[in-house]
Amino acid sequence: FLLDRNLIIGAEFSGVTADILRRTDLGGLSLEQLLKDIVPTRTLTLALDFVKLLWSDHVEPELVDDINPLGEVEVHLREANGQFDTRYLKFGFKRVAAASGGEILVSVTDISESVRLRRELEKAQAESEAQMDLLMSILHVDATQLQSFLSDSVGSLNDVNAMLKVPAQRHEEFRDKVDGIF
């Protein structure tokens, strides 16, 4: 969609944008009205200041993109049943020249799946690092202690295996076998 200098959304917008934002009344709506119910107040304030900054002739758009408060934002969209759906959206802003003095082209992308995958990857990496740290701590154990532990473990497992192979018929024999394994 297009924004004018008063931060009012133009009458023309894509159907996909309406689907993403779950609104069909975008034309004539102010950016503030669009965002106020779906983002925190602090994000709204930053976003409005950011978009106003885009109108300055002294601002390099490529540099300003780095401070875009809506570059990845968690939004809470109302469903038809009244429930809220949490999604992650990316708003992109590009100033375009026009006879009317220019407008800002706003692109809205639903990046919820990308955010979910990135978080899963970060979690898997953290778990992997924890496992690697554990492995490294084991490897830093004195070699003779590790060898002794492994030998004792093998011996204990062989003893348990031998006890399990001995047949038992009576309750007392089973009890002795459990006690021996313990």
C-alpha positions as CSV (number, residue, x, y, z in Angstrom):
1,F,0.0,0.0,0.0
2,L,1.0,3.7,-0.3
3,L,1.2,6.2,2.5
4,D,0.9,9.9,1.9
5,R,2.7,12.6,3.9
6,N,-0.1,12.5,6.5
7,L,0.5,8.8,7.0
8,I,-2.8,7.9,5.5
9,I,-3.1,4.7,3.5
10,G,-4.1,5.1,-0.1
11,A,-7.3,3.6,-1.6
12,E,-5.3,1.0,-3.5
13,F,-3.7,-2.0,-1.7
14,S,-3.2,-5.6,-2.5
15,G,-5.5,-8.4,-1.5
16,V,-2.6,-10.2,0.1
17,T,-2.0,-7.3,2.4
18,A,-5.6,-7.3,3.4
19,D,-5.4,-11.0,4.1
20,I,-2.2,-10.7,6.1
21,L,-3.5,-7.8,8.2
22,R,-7.0,-9.4,8.3
23,R,-8.6,-6.1,7.4
24,T,-10.4,-4.9,4.3
25,D,-10.9,-1.3,5.4
26,L,-7.3,-0.2,4.8
27,G,-8.0,2.6,2.3
28,G,-8.2,6.0,4.1
29,L,-7.0,4.5,7.4
30,S,-4.0,6.1,9.1
31,L,-0.9,4.1,9.8
32,E,-1.5,4.8,13.5
33,Q,-5.0,3.4,13.4
34,L,-3.7,0.3,11.6
35,L,-0.9,-0.4,14.1
36,K,-2.4,0.7,17.4
37,D,-4.3,-2.5,18.2
38,I,-1.7,-4.9,16.9
39,V,1.6,-3.7,18.3
40,P,2.8,-2.4,21.7
41,T,2.5,1.4,22.3
42,R,6.3,1.8,22.3
43,T,6.7,0.1,18.9
44,L,3.8,2.2,17.5
45,T,5.6,5.5,18.7
46,L,8.9,4.4,17.2
47,A,7.2,3.3,13.9
48,L,5.5,6.6,13.5
49,D,8.7,8.6,14.2
50,F,10.6,6.3,11.8
51,V,8.1,6.8,8.9
52,K,8.1,10.6,9.4
53,L,11.9,10.4,9.2
54,L,11.6,8.9,5.8
55,W,10.2,12.2,4.4
56,S,13.4,14.0,5.1
57,D,15.6,14.8,2.1
58,H,18.7,14.3,4.1
59,V,18.1,10.7,5.0
60,E,19.7,7.8,3.2
61,P,16.9,5.2,2.9
62,E,19.4,2.3,2.9
63,L,20.8,3.4,6.2
64,V,17.5,4.0,7.8
65,D,16.3,0.5,7.0
66,D,18.6,-0.8,9.7
67,I,16.6,1.1,12.4
68,N,13.2,0.1,11.1
69,P,11.2,-0.8,14.2
70,L,8.8,-2.8,12.0
71,G,11.5,-4.8,10.3
72,E,10.4,-7.8,12.4
73,V,7.5,-7.2,14.7
74,E,5.2,-9.5,16.7
75,V,1.6,-8.6,16.1
76,H,-1.7,-9.8,17.6
77,L,-4.4,-10.1,14.9
78,R,-8.0,-10.6,15.8
79,E,-9.6,-13.7,14.3
80,A,-13.2,-13.9,13.1
81,N,-14.1,-15.8,16.3
82,G,-12.7,-13.0,18.5
83,Q,-9.5,-14.8,19.4
84,F,-6.1,-13.3,18.8
85,D,-3.5,-14.9,16.5
86,T,0.1,-14.0,17.1
87,R,2.1,-13.5,13.9
88,Y,5.4,-12.0,12.9
89,L,5.3,-9.4,10.2
90,K,7.9,-7.4,8.3
91,F,7.1,-3.9,7.1
92,G,9.3,-2.5,4.4
93,F,9.2,1.2,3.5
94,K,10.4,2.8,0.3
95,R,9.9,6.4,-0.7
96,V,8.6,6.8,-4.3
97,A,8.5,10.0,-6.3
98,A,5.1,11.1,-7.7
99,A,3.5,14.2,-9.1
100,S,1.7,14.7,-5.8
101,G,5.1,15.1,-4.0
102,G,5.8,11.5,-3.3
103,E,4.5,8.7,-1.2
104,I,5.9,5.8,0.7
105,L,5.4,2.3,-0.6
106,V,4.8,-0.1,2.3
107,S,5.3,-3.8,1.8
108,V,4.0,-6.2,4.4
109,T,5.3,-9.8,4.6
110,D,4.2,-12.5,7.0
111,I,7.5,-14.0,8.3
112,S,6.0,-16.1,11.0
113,E,7.3,-19.4,9.6
114,S,10.8,-18.0,9.2
115,V,10.8,-16.7,12.7
116,R,9.6,-20.1,14.0
117,L,12.3,-22.0,12.1
118,R,15.0,-19.6,13.2
119,R,13.9,-20.0,16.8
120,E,13.9,-23.8,16.4
121,L,17.4,-23.6,14.9
122,E,18.6,-21.4,17.7
123,K,17.2,-23.9,20.3
124,A,18.8,-26.8,18.5
125,Q,22.1,-25.0,18.4
126,A,21.9,-24.2,22.1
127,E,21.2,-27.9,22.9
128,S,24.0,-29.0,20.6
129,E,26.4,-26.6,22.4
130,A,25.3,-27.9,25.8
131,Q,25.9,-31.5,24.6
132,M,29.3,-30.5,23.2
133,D,30.2,-28.9,26.5
134,L,29.2,-32.0,28.4
135,L,31.3,-34.2,26.0
136,M,34.2,-31.8,26.4
137,S,33.9,-32.0,30.2
138,I,34.0,-35.8,30.0
139,L,37.0,-35.7,27.8
140,H,38.8,-33.5,30.4
141,V,38.5,-36.2,33.0
142,D,41.8,-37.9,33.9
143,A,42.3,-40.8,31.5
144,T,43.0,-43.3,34.2
145,Q,39.8,-42.4,36.0
146,L,37.8,-42.7,32.8
147,Q,39.4,-46.1,32.0
148,S,38.7,-47.3,35.6
149,F,35.0,-46.1,35.4
150,L,34.5,-47.8,32.0
151,S,36.2,-51.1,33.3
152,D,34.0,-51.1,36.4
153,S,30.9,-50.4,34.4
154,V,31.7,-53.3,32.0
155,G,32.4,-55.6,34.9
156,S,29.1,-54.6,36.7
157,L,27.1,-55.1,33.5
158,N,28.6,-58.5,33.0
159,D,27.7,-59.5,36.6
160,V,24.1,-58.2,36.1
161,N,23.8,-60.2,32.8
162,A,25.1,-63.4,34.5
163,M,22.5,-63.0,37.3
164,L,19.7,-62.5,34.9
165,K,20.7,-65.7,33.1
166,V,20.4,-67.8,36.3
167,P,16.9,-69.4,36.3
168,A,14.6,-68.6,39.2
169,Q,11.4,-70.4,40.2
170,R,10.5,-69.3,43.7
171,H,9.8,-65.8,45.1
172,E,12.9,-65.9,47.3
173,E,15.1,-66.7,44.3
174,F,13.7,-63.7,42.4
175,R,14.2,-61.5,45.5
176,D,17.9,-62.7,45.7
177,K,18.3,-61.9,42.0
178,V,16.9,-58.4,42.4
179,D,19.0,-57.7,45.5
180,G,22.1,-59.0,43.7
181,I,21.5,-56.7,40.7
182,F,20.8,-53.8,43.1
